Each structure stands twice: as C-alpha cells, then as structure tokens.
Amino acid sequence: MAGLIDVANTNLAEFDRIYQVFDADGDGILTRSEIIEALEVLGKSISPQDRQKLLGRISTEDQVTRNSFIEWMSQRQDIDLVADLREIFNLIDVDRSGHLDFAEFTQIIRCLNPDAEDIEITKAIQKADKDGNGEIDFEEFIATQQEGSELKISIAALRSFKKILLQYAKVAEVSSIALIEVDSDLGAGKRGASQGIEFLKEAAIAKQTARMRAENGIVSLDNRSVQNENKALQDSKIYPHAKYIDAIYKVFERTTNLVASTLQDDLFPLVLGGDHSTAAGTIAGIKKAFPDRRLGVVWIDAHADIHSPYTTPSGNMHGMPMGVATGKDNLDMQINQLDQETKQLWEKCKALGVEGKANVDINDLIYVSVRDTEEAENGLIEQYQIPIITTEEVRTIGAQAAAQKCLDYLADVDLIYVTFDVDSMDSTICMGTGTPVPGGLWADEARDLNTALVKDPRVCCWEICEINPLLDTLNTLAENSLGVFEGVVDTISDRLAKQGAVETEKLGVDR
C-alpha cells in the first residue's frame, strides 16, 4: 500500500499544482504570507498539528521551498487515501458483506472513468479479481489504486467520488426531498461544471443498486434528472450575445416542468445545478407550480447574474438567470444589438413559468456576498436599490443574523427560493469553480447562513450550483460544500418532519 502515497510518482503533479497556485511570483519559494494563504486554500478544517508542521518548515529567511512544501503535503494527516477508499468501499457495500459483486464494482469504474469502454471495464474487473472468486474484496479494491494500475485516479477524483456517495446517502434518508440534477455547462460557455453532476448521476445508480440488494436498505431516494444539451458546446457559437440560448432554452423548459411537478407532488426540490444559468428554470418551475404566490429570492453568489443579452460583455448565460427571472432587459445600459432569433429566444426564456409577467419582482430579490459586478448590473442594483449583504457584514453580525436580515427583507413574500453558488465562498477555498473571487464566505459561514435560511417554512426550494471537480486539485471545495449540503439536508428534514407532525396533530384534533 505504500504506493498510495508515493509522492515521486503518483501525487507529485497534484501537490505541485497547489504549490504553484500560491507561488505568486513564480520564484519557486513560498513566503510566510503565501503559506498563510496556502493553509486557507487547504481548508479551515485542516488539523492544528498539520498547520503547525507547515509553519515549522519556515526557514529563518521566512520561506519554504517547493520540495519541503510537497513533502509536508505528502505527510498531511488528512490525506489518508486508504481511509478514503475504505469509506467509498463501505458506501457501496451497503449490506456489509465485505465484498463487491461485479455489477457494483462496474459502477465504481464508470464513476471514476466515465469514458471507459465495456471491454476495458471487463478487463479491469478480471485483473482486479486476483483470486478469481467473482467478487472484489477490500484488499483487491485497494490494489486497483496501486501505482501503474489503469484504474488509478487522482486524489481530487477520489475525494469527489466519496463526497458524491455521501450526498446521495444523506438525501436517501429523507423521503420528502427530491434530488434534481441539472447537468448543464452551457451557460458557462465551457465544459466542466456538469462533470460534478455526471459523477453524482453514476453514484446514484450505484447506491440504488446496492440498496436494493440490502435487506434493510433504504430505497426512498427520489432522483430526477434534467436532460442536458451539452452537445451544443461542440457547435459554433451562433448567438454571440447569448451563447447556446437555443439549447439553454430547452434545459430551462425541462427544469421548469420538473421543478413544478416535484412541488406539485408535495416534495421539496433540492437542485444540483451545473452552471448558474439553470436557476432561471428552477425559479420558473416554482412559479408554474404556484402562479398566484409571491416569490422572493435569496441569491448567495459572488456575482449578481442579472445581465441580459443586451448588456452582457461575454455572452455567457450563467450571468443572466436573474435577468430572465426578473424580466429586466436593462435597455438603458445596452451595449449589444441582437438579431431577431436571439430576441425571440430570450423572450421565450422569460415567458417560462408565468407568461406575461416576471417570475420574480426585482424588489423581492436580495443578494448575499455579491462582490464581482459589472457596470450594467450595478446600474440595476442602484436603480432598484437591491440590497447586498456583504461578506464583511455577514462576518460582523454573524451568519444567523445575516439570514434573518434576508428573511426580514422578504417578510411580505409567500415563498422563498434560496440559491447557493459555491463561488460565494472565498477563492482560497473555492478552487473547484470556474469563477473564484476573493473576499467570500468561509465554509462555516456558508453552512450557518444556508441552514438558518432553510429553517423558514416559506423556503420551498434550495439549489447548489457550479460544482466542478475538474478544477479542484485536492477537493477542498468538495469537502466544504459537502458540509453546507449536509447541514441544509438535515435542517430541511427536521423542518418537514415537524411540519408533518403538526399537520397530523391538527388532523386528529379536527376529527
């Protein structure tokens, strides 16, 4: 098992990437201040012992060399790949038989290597089954991660996979929550974000397969997936001011219908989004289900995302979901001339949900941690006095008080939608998003803020988006966002259980 932490061959590239991110001047040496930043990017949960060990490597010149930093990385207590593999194995081996059958092991391979051909998978399974008994025990599973194995994966991918399995295990415990996947990259204009959702999808299959084989397994996981149009990314960008809007409209429409039907089934939709553009479809779905109810939005994000095709400098639609939802073209700040087809598709996007009026009144929108805005967005924010609770304010008054401030601002609405973009967290713990911005929330602040918000019975939907394990070298974002996710699921579960108990008691009294 020593090969699992062979820095020279296996993890060097990953450790070196972390080092280079913080070697700002590229001189091959980390300064004391850069080391403090490195400690933050590796997560606030890093052990005090490991922090102290890195600080102890600082020389009298206030520096740490690359080799010393990588050596420290290899010795970190929380990089225990055997423990990570054991946890993954146990999550798949729900019946605790101590082995995986070939069907279960196949699902692991597909999760870790989605592009693997059937013949490759068959060969990998045969090679892994060293004793030829038709099953994969833990030692055989561990061996697939030894140096030179075709199934060897990165630390980031391994931890991402573990996180995904933990997410599905968590949601599977709550029959009143429906997990909705919207695996679209289109709004960001590049591949990446939906890969996190693709892992989730494969993991869900694995968990369901395992549970169905377990005597006391839970089979309540309600997984609903929106078909994506990511193949459009291979085509030319024929809509320069609203890239892929024809395909994105289809995703919006499917998301709208699925969220609406989920709410009509009296389930709580917990939405896993790729890029943030699809929030427009989620909002439209809420309004389709409840057209006569006033909807408020808490938008937790580094970005305001309230552009339109008329104002966008990039053409990427992940900057437009609130423009869609509020129906604001912002023509006073127009910089682009649109062709007729783009105009028609934009109007179709805005018409989803409740046709003829905006799904959200712009006065029923509040931002949290928004800090990277552009001129046209600033114009709308100023014109309509859209409140922004800054990161500094969250830190000053506390996450609970910040959440209450949001709820107080939305006191007159009937329903609340909370959306959490992981780039609302600080860039030092947010490498797994394509748009990291300094000055964001710490993980515990994000968790406390979101859990405090979803306690409110008016919150009818929660969304987390822009999961991108391809960018998250050591998965610090995955670890931190998992904490937010689990806190939200626990809180919603408790809230719905209490509501159900009250309704049952009331029913008994009425009788």
C-alpha positions as CSV (number, residue, x, y, z in Angstrom):
1,M,0.0,0.0,0.0
2,A,3.0,2.3,0.1
3,G,2.4,3.2,-3.5
4,L,-0.7,5.1,-2.4
5,I,1.5,7.9,-1.0
6,D,4.4,7.7,-3.4
7,V,4.9,11.4,-3.9
8,A,7.6,11.0,-6.5
9,N,5.3,9.2,-9.0
10,T,1.7,9.4,-8.0
11,N,0.6,12.7,-6.3
12,L,3.5,15.0,-7.3
13,A,1.6,16.7,-10.1
14,E,-1.3,17.5,-7.8
15,F,0.8,18.7,-4.9
16,D,2.9,20.7,-7.3
17,R,-0.2,22.4,-8.7
18,I,-1.2,23.5,-5.3
19,Y,2.3,24.8,-4.7
20,Q,2.3,26.8,-8.0
21,V,-1.1,28.4,-7.2
22,F,0.4,30.1,-4.2
23,D,3.9,30.8,-5.5
24,A,2.5,34.1,-6.8
25,D,5.8,35.4,-8.2
26,G,6.9,32.0,-9.6
27,D,10.3,32.1,-7.9
28,G,10.0,28.5,-6.6
29,I,9.8,29.6,-3.0
30,L,6.8,30.3,-0.7
31,T,7.0,33.2,1.6
32,R,5.4,33.3,5.1
33,S,2.4,35.3,3.8
34,E,1.9,32.9,0.9
35,I,2.0,30.0,3.3
36,I,-0.9,31.5,5.3
37,E,-2.9,31.7,2.1
38,A,-1.9,28.1,1.4
39,L,-3.3,27.0,4.7
40,E,-6.6,28.7,3.9
41,V,-6.9,27.1,0.5
42,L,-6.4,23.7,2.0
43,G,-9.4,24.3,4.2
44,K,-10.2,25.7,7.6
45,S,-10.7,22.2,8.8
46,I,-7.0,21.2,8.4
47,S,-5.7,19.9,11.7
48,P,-3.8,22.2,14.0
49,Q,-1.0,19.6,14.0
50,D,-0.6,19.9,10.2
51,R,-0.8,23.6,10.3
52,Q,2.0,23.7,12.9
53,K,4.1,21.3,11.0
54,L,4.0,23.5,7.9
55,L,4.7,26.7,9.9
56,G,7.6,24.8,11.4
57,R,9.1,24.3,8.0
58,I,9.5,28.1,7.5
59,S,13.2,28.9,7.4
60,T,15.0,31.8,9.0
61,E,14.5,33.6,5.7
62,D,10.7,33.3,6.2
63,Q,10.5,30.8,3.3
64,V,9.5,27.2,2.4
65,T,11.0,25.6,-0.7
66,R,8.9,23.6,-3.1
67,N,10.4,20.3,-2.1
68,S,9.7,21.0,1.6
69,F,6.1,22.0,0.9
70,I,5.4,18.9,-1.2
71,E,7.0,16.7,1.5
72,W,4.7,18.3,4.0
73,M,1.7,17.7,1.7
74,S,2.6,14.0,1.4
75,Q,2.6,13.7,5.2
76,R,-0.6,15.5,6.0
77,Q,-2.8,13.6,8.4
78,D,-6.0,14.1,6.4
79,I,-4.5,12.7,3.1
80,D,-5.2,9.1,4.1
81,L,-6.2,7.5,0.8
82,V,-6.6,4.1,2.3
83,A,-9.2,5.6,4.7
84,D,-10.9,7.4,1.8
85,L,-11.0,4.1,-0.2
86,R,-12.4,2.2,2.8
87,E,-15.2,4.8,3.2
88,I,-16.1,4.5,-0.5
89,F,-16.0,0.7,-0.3
90,N,-18.4,0.7,2.7
91,L,-20.7,3.2,1.0
92,I,-21.1,0.8,-1.9
93,D,-21.1,-2.3,0.2
94,V,-24.3,-1.4,2.0
95,D,-25.0,-5.0,3.1
96,R,-21.6,-5.1,4.8
97,S,-20.8,-8.4,3.1
98,G,-17.1,-7.3,2.8
99,H,-17.1,-7.6,-0.9
100,L,-18.5,-6.1,-4.1
101,D,-20.0,-8.1,-6.8
102,F,-19.0,-7.3,-10.4
103,A,-22.1,-5.2,-11.0
104,E,-21.3,-2.9,-8.1
105,F,-17.6,-2.7,-9.0
106,T,-18.6,-1.9,-12.5
107,Q,-20.5,1.2,-11.2
108,I,-17.4,2.3,-9.4
109,I,-15.3,2.0,-12.5
110,R,-17.9,4.0,-14.5
111,C,-17.9,6.7,-11.9
112,L,-14.2,7.0,-11.8
113,N,-13.7,6.6,-15.5
114,P,-17.0,7.6,-17.4
115,D,-15.3,7.2,-20.8
116,A,-14.3,3.6,-20.2
117,E,-15.4,1.1,-22.9
118,D,-17.2,-2.1,-21.9
119,I,-14.2,-4.2,-23.0
120,E,-11.9,-2.1,-20.8
121,I,-14.2,-2.5,-17.8
122,T,-14.3,-6.2,-18.3
123,K,-10.5,-6.5,-18.4
124,A,-10.2,-4.2,-15.4
125,I,-12.6,-6.4,-13.4
126,Q,-10.8,-9.6,-14.4
127,K,-7.5,-8.1,-13.4
128,A,-8.8,-6.8,-10.1
129,D,-10.4,-10.1,-9.1
130,K,-7.0,-11.6,-8.2
131,D,-8.3,-14.8,-6.5
132,G,-10.9,-15.4,-9.3
133,N,-13.8,-15.9,-6.9
134,G,-16.1,-13.5,-8.8
135,E,-16.0,-10.8,-6.1
136,I,-13.9,-7.8,-5.2
137,D,-12.9,-7.6,-1.6
138,F,-11.3,-4.6,0.0
139,E,-7.7,-5.7,-0.5
140,E,-8.4,-6.2,-4.2
141,F,-10.1,-2.9,-4.3
142,I,-7.1,-1.2,-2.7
143,A,-4.8,-2.9,-5.2
144,T,-6.6,-1.1,-8.1
145,Q,-5.2,2.1,-6.8
146,Q,-1.6,1.0,-6.7
147,E,1.0,2.6,-8.9
148,G,0.7,1.5,-12.5
149,S,-3.0,0.4,-12.3
150,E,-5.2,1.6,-15.2
151,L,-7.8,2.4,-12.6
152,K,-5.5,4.7,-10.6
153,I,-7.2,8.0,-10.0
154,S,-6.2,11.4,-8.6
155,I,-6.7,12.4,-5.0
156,A,-9.2,15.0,-6.2
157,A,-11.3,12.5,-8.1
158,L,-11.2,10.0,-5.3
159,R,-12.4,12.6,-2.7
160,S,-15.0,13.9,-5.2
161,F,-16.4,10.4,-5.6
162,K,-16.6,10.0,-1.8
163,K,-18.4,13.3,-1.4
164,I,-20.9,12.3,-4.1
165,L,-21.7,9.0,-2.5
166,L,-22.1,10.7,0.9
167,Q,-24.5,13.2,-0.6
168,Y,-26.7,10.5,-2.1
169,A,-26.6,8.5,1.2
170,K,-27.7,11.6,3.0
171,V,-30.6,12.5,0.8
172,A,-31.8,8.9,0.6
173,E,-32.7,9.1,4.3
174,V,-35.4,11.8,3.6
175,S,-38.3,10.6,1.5
176,S,-39.8,14.1,1.4
177,I,-36.9,15.6,-0.6
178,A,-36.5,15.1,-4.3
179,L,-33.0,15.5,-5.7
180,I,-33.0,17.2,-9.1
181,E,-29.9,17.2,-11.3
182,V,-29.5,19.9,-13.9
183,D,-26.2,18.9,-15.5
184,S,-25.7,21.8,-17.9
185,D,-22.4,23.5,-18.8
186,L,-23.9,25.7,-21.5
187,G,-24.4,28.9,-19.5
188,A,-20.7,29.0,-18.6
189,G,-19.6,28.5,-22.2
190,K,-17.2,25.8,-21.4
191,R,-17.0,22.2,-20.2
192,G,-16.5,21.4,-16.6
193,A,-19.3,22.3,-14.2
194,S,-21.6,19.4,-15.2
195,Q,-18.9,16.8,-14.6
196,G,-19.7,17.0,-10.9
197,I,-23.3,16.2,-11.7
198,E,-22.3,13.4,-14.0
199,F,-20.4,11.8,-11.1
200,L,-23.5,12.3,-9.0
201,K,-25.7,10.5,-11.5
202,E,-23.5,7.5,-11.7
203,A,-23.1,7.4,-8.0
204,A,-26.9,7.4,-7.6
205,I,-27.2,4.3,-9.7
206,A,-24.5,2.6,-7.6
207,K,-26.3,3.5,-4.4
208,Q,-29.6,2.3,-5.6
209,T,-28.2,-0.9,-6.9
210,A,-26.5,-1.6,-3.6
211,R,-29.6,-0.7,-1.5
212,M,-31.8,-3.0,-3.5
213,R,-29.6,-5.8,-2.5
214,A,-29.5,-4.9,1.2
215,E,-32.1,-6.5,3.5
216,N,-32.6,-3.3,5.4
217,G,-31.7,-0.9,2.7
218,I,-33.5,2.4,2.0
219,V,-35.0,2.7,-1.4
220,S,-36.6,6.1,-0.9
221,L,-34.1,8.1,-3.0
222,D,-36.2,10.1,-5.5
223,N,-33.7,11.1,-8.2
224,R,-35.0,13.2,-11.1
225,S,-32.7,14.3,-13.8
226,V,-33.0,17.0,-16.5
227,Q,-31.6,16.0,-19.9
228,N,-28.8,18.4,-20.8
229,E,-27.9,19.9,-24.2
230,N,-24.1,19.9,-23.6
231,K,-23.5,18.5,-27.1
232,A,-24.3,22.1,-28.2
233,L,-20.9,23.1,-26.9
234,Q,-19.3,21.3,-29.9
235,D,-21.2,23.5,-32.3
236,S,-20.3,27.0,-33.4
237,K,-21.4,29.9,-31.2
238,I,-24.1,31.3,-33.4
239,Y,-25.6,33.6,-30.7
240,P,-22.7,35.8,-29.6
241,H,-24.7,37.7,-27.0
242,A,-26.5,34.7,-25.6
243,K,-24.3,31.7,-26.3
244,Y,-26.2,28.4,-26.9
245,I,-29.5,30.1,-26.0
246,D,-31.5,27.7,-28.2
247,A,-30.1,24.7,-26.3
248,I,-30.3,26.5,-22.9
249,Y,-34.0,27.3,-23.5
250,K,-34.6,23.6,-23.8
251,V,-32.8,23.0,-20.5
252,F,-34.8,25.8,-18.9
253,E,-38.1,24.3,-20.1
254,R,-37.3,20.9,-18.8
255,T,-36.1,22.2,-15.5
256,T,-39.3,24.3,-15.2
257,N,-41.5,21.3,-15.7
258,L,-39.6,19.0,-13.4
259,V,-39.4,21.5,-10.5
260,A,-43.1,22.3,-10.9
261,S,-44.1,18.6,-10.9
262,T,-41.9,18.0,-7.9
263,L,-43.6,20.7,-5.9
264,Q,-47.0,19.6,-7.0
265,D,-46.1,16.1,-5.7
266,D,-45.6,17.8,-2.3
267,L,-41.9,17.2,-2.3
268,F,-39.1,19.6,-1.5
269,P,-36.8,20.1,-4.6
270,L,-33.1,20.1,-3.8
271,V,-31.5,21.1,-7.0
272,L,-27.9,20.3,-8.0
273,G,-27.0,22.6,-10.8
274,G,-24.0,22.7,-13.1
275,D,-23.6,26.4,-14.1
276,H,-25.9,29.0,-12.5
277,S,-27.9,29.8,-15.7
278,T,-30.3,27.0,-14.9
279,A,-31.5,28.8,-11.8
280,A,-33.8,30.7,-14.2
281,G,-35.5,27.4,-14.9
282,T,-35.8,26.5,-11.3
283,I,-37.5,29.8,-10.5
284,A,-39.8,29.4,-13.4
285,G,-40.8,26.0,-12.1
286,I,-41.7,27.3,-8.7
287,K,-43.9,30.0,-10.3
288,K,-45.5,27.4,-12.6
289,A,-46.4,25.3,-9.6
290,F,-47.6,28.4,-7.6
291,P,-48.6,31.1,-10.1
292,D,-50.6,33.1,-7.6
293,R,-48.0,33.2,-4.8
294,R,-45.4,36.0,-4.4
295,L,-41.9,34.6,-4.7
296,G,-38.7,36.0,-3.1
297,V,-35.2,35.1,-3.9
298,V,-32.0,34.9,-1.7
299,W,-29.1,34.9,-4.1
300,I,-25.9,33.8,-2.5
301,D,-23.2,34.3,-5.0
302,A,-20.0,36.2,-5.9
303,H,-21.9,37.5,-9.0
304,A,-25.2,39.3,-9.4
305,D,-26.0,37.4,-12.6
306,I,-28.6,40.0,-13.7
307,H,-27.3,40.7,-17.2
308,S,-29.4,40.3,-20.4
309,P,-28.2,39.7,-24.0
310,Y,-28.4,43.4,-24.4
311,T,-25.9,44.2,-21.7
312,T,-23.6,41.2,-21.4
313,P,-19.9,41.7,-22.3
314,S,-19.3,37.9,-22.5
315,G,-22.4,36.4,-23.9
316,N,-22.3,33.6,-21.3
317,M,-25.8,32.9,-20.0
318,H,-24.7,32.0,-16.5
319,G,-24.6,35.7,-16.0
320,M,-28.3,36.1,-16.9
321,P,-30.5,34.0,-14.8
322,M,-31.8,36.8,-12.6
323,G,-32.2,38.9,-15.8
324,V,-34.5,36.1,-17.1
325,A,-36.4,35.7,-13.7
326,T,-37.0,39.5,-13.2
327,G,-37.6,40.1,-16.9
328,K,-35.2,43.0,-16.9
329,D,-33.6,43.7,-20.3
330,N,-31.9,46.8,-18.8
331,L,-32.0,48.7,-22.2
332,D,-30.7,51.8,-20.5
333,M,-27.3,50.1,-20.3
334,Q,-27.5,48.3,-23.7
335,I,-24.2,47.6,-25.4
336,N,-25.2,44.9,-27.9
337,Q,-27.5,44.8,-30.9
338,L,-29.4,41.5,-31.1
339,D,-30.5,39.5,-34.1
340,Q,-34.2,38.6,-34.3
341,E,-33.7,35.0,-33.4
342,T,-31.8,35.8,-30.2
343,K,-34.6,38.3,-29.3
344,Q,-37.3,35.6,-29.8
345,L,-35.4,33.0,-27.8
346,W,-34.7,35.5,-25.0
347,E,-38.4,36.3,-24.8
348,K,-39.3,32.6,-24.7
349,C,-36.9,32.1,-21.8
350,K,-38.6,35.0,-19.9
351,A,-42.1,33.6,-20.6
352,L,-41.4,30.3,-18.8
353,G,-43.2,30.0,-15.5
354,V,-45.9,32.6,-15.7
355,E,-46.3,34.1,-19.1
356,G,-46.9,37.8,-19.4
357,K,-45.1,38.9,-16.2
358,A,-41.9,38.4,-14.4
359,N,-41.5,35.3,-12.2
360,V,-39.8,37.5,-9.5
361,D,-40.4,41.1,-8.8
362,I,-37.0,42.7,-8.7
363,N,-37.9,44.2,-5.3
364,D,-38.2,40.7,-3.9
365,L,-34.5,39.9,-4.6
366,I,-31.7,40.1,-2.0
367,Y,-28.0,39.4,-2.6
368,V,-25.5,37.8,-0.2
369,S,-21.7,38.0,-0.7
370,V,-22.1,39.5,-4.2
371,R,-18.8,41.3,-4.9
372,D,-17.9,41.0,-8.5
373,T,-20.4,43.0,-10.6
374,E,-20.2,44.9,-13.9
375,E,-21.5,48.3,-14.9
376,A,-24.9,47.2,-16.3
377,E,-25.6,45.1,-13.2
378,N,-24.5,48.0,-10.9
379,G,-27.0,50.2,-12.8
380,L,-29.9,47.9,-11.9
381,I,-28.8,47.4,-8.4
382,E,-28.7,51.1,-7.8
383,Q,-31.9,51.9,-9.7
384,Y,-33.9,49.3,-7.7
385,Q,-31.9,49.5,-4.5
386,I,-31.4,45.8,-4.5
387,P,-29.8,45.1,-1.0
388,I,-26.5,43.3,-0.8
389,I,-25.4,41.7,2.4
390,T,-21.7,41.8,2.1
391,T,-19.2,39.1,3.3
392,E,-17.9,41.7,5.8
393,E,-21.4,42.3,7.1
394,V,-22.0,38.5,7.5
395,R,-18.8,38.3,9.4
396,T,-19.6,41.3,11.6
397,I,-23.2,40.5,12.5
398,G,-22.9,36.7,12.2
399,A,-24.4,34.3,9.7
400,Q,-27.6,33.8,11.7
401,A,-28.3,37.5,11.9
402,A,-27.5,37.9,8.2
403,A,-30.0,35.1,7.3
404,Q,-32.6,36.8,9.5
405,K,-31.9,40.1,7.7
406,C,-32.7,38.4,4.4
407,L,-35.9,36.9,5.8
408,D,-37.0,40.2,7.2
409,Y,-36.4,41.9,3.9
410,L,-38.7,39.3,2.3
411,A,-41.3,39.5,5.0
412,D,-44.2,40.1,2.6
413,V,-43.5,37.2,0.2
414,D,-45.3,33.9,0.3
415,L,-42.5,31.6,-0.9
416,I,-38.7,31.9,-0.9
417,Y,-36.1,30.3,-3.2
418,V,-32.5,30.1,-1.9
419,T,-29.7,29.5,-4.3
420,F,-26.1,28.9,-3.3
421,D,-23.4,29.3,-5.8
422,V,-20.2,27.8,-4.4
423,D,-18.2,30.7,-5.7
424,S,-19.8,32.8,-2.9
425,M,-17.2,31.2,-0.8
426,D,-13.7,32.7,-0.7
427,S,-11.4,32.0,-3.6
428,T,-8.9,30.4,-1.2
429,I,-11.3,27.5,-0.5
430,C,-13.1,27.7,-3.9
431,M,-10.7,26.2,-6.5
432,G,-13.4,23.9,-7.8
433,T,-15.3,26.6,-9.6
434,G,-14.5,28.4,-12.8
435,T,-15.1,31.8,-11.3
436,P,-13.3,32.1,-7.9
437,V,-13.4,35.6,-6.3
438,P,-11.5,36.8,-3.2
439,G,-13.5,38.2,-0.3
440,G,-16.1,35.4,0.1
441,L,-17.6,33.4,2.9
442,W,-15.8,30.8,4.9
443,A,-17.3,27.3,4.8
444,D,-18.7,27.5,8.3
445,E,-20.3,30.9,7.5
446,A,-21.9,29.4,4.3
447,R,-23.2,26.4,6.2
448,D,-24.7,28.5,9.0
449,L,-26.2,31.0,6.6
450,N,-27.9,28.4,4.4
451,T,-29.2,26.3,7.3
452,A,-30.6,29.4,9.0
453,L,-32.4,30.4,5.8
454,V,-34.0,27.0,5.1
455,K,-35.5,26.8,8.6
456,D,-38.1,29.3,7.4
457,P,-41.2,27.4,6.3
458,R,-41.6,29.7,3.3
459,V,-38.4,28.3,1.7
460,C,-39.7,25.9,-0.9
461,C,-36.6,25.1,-2.9
462,W,-32.8,25.1,-2.3
463,E,-30.2,25.0,-5.0
464,I,-26.4,24.5,-5.1
465,C,-24.5,25.0,-8.3
466,E,-21.2,25.2,-10.2
467,I,-19.7,22.1,-8.7
468,N,-16.6,21.4,-10.8
469,P,-14.3,18.7,-9.5
470,L,-12.0,19.0,-12.6
471,L,-10.7,22.3,-11.2
472,D,-10.5,21.3,-7.6
473,T,-7.0,19.9,-7.2
474,L,-7.3,18.5,-3.7
475,N,-11.1,18.8,-3.4
476,T,-11.1,21.4,-0.6
477,L,-14.3,22.8,-2.3
478,A,-15.9,19.4,-2.3
479,E,-15.2,18.9,1.4
480,N,-16.5,22.4,2.3
481,S,-19.6,22.3,0.0
482,L,-20.5,18.9,1.3
483,G,-20.7,20.4,4.8
484,V,-23.1,23.0,3.5
485,F,-25.1,20.4,1.7
486,E,-25.4,18.1,4.7
487,G,-26.4,20.9,7.0
488,V,-29.1,22.0,4.6
489,V,-30.5,18.5,4.2
490,D,-30.6,17.9,8.0
491,T,-32.3,21.2,8.5
492,I,-34.9,20.7,5.8
493,S,-35.5,17.2,7.0
494,D,-36.1,18.3,10.6
495,R,-38.4,21.2,9.4
496,L,-40.5,19.0,7.2
497,A,-40.8,16.3,9.9
498,K,-42.0,18.9,12.4
499,Q,-44.5,20.3,9.9
500,G,-45.8,16.8,9.2
501,A,-46.2,16.2,13.0
502,V,-48.1,19.4,13.4
503,E,-50.4,18.7,10.5
504,T,-51.0,15.1,11.8
505,E,-51.9,16.5,15.2
506,K,-54.2,19.1,13.7
507,L,-55.9,16.5,11.6
508,G,-56.5,14.5,14.8
509,V,-58.0,17.5,16.6
510,D,-60.2,18.3,13.7
511,R,-61.6,14.8,13.7
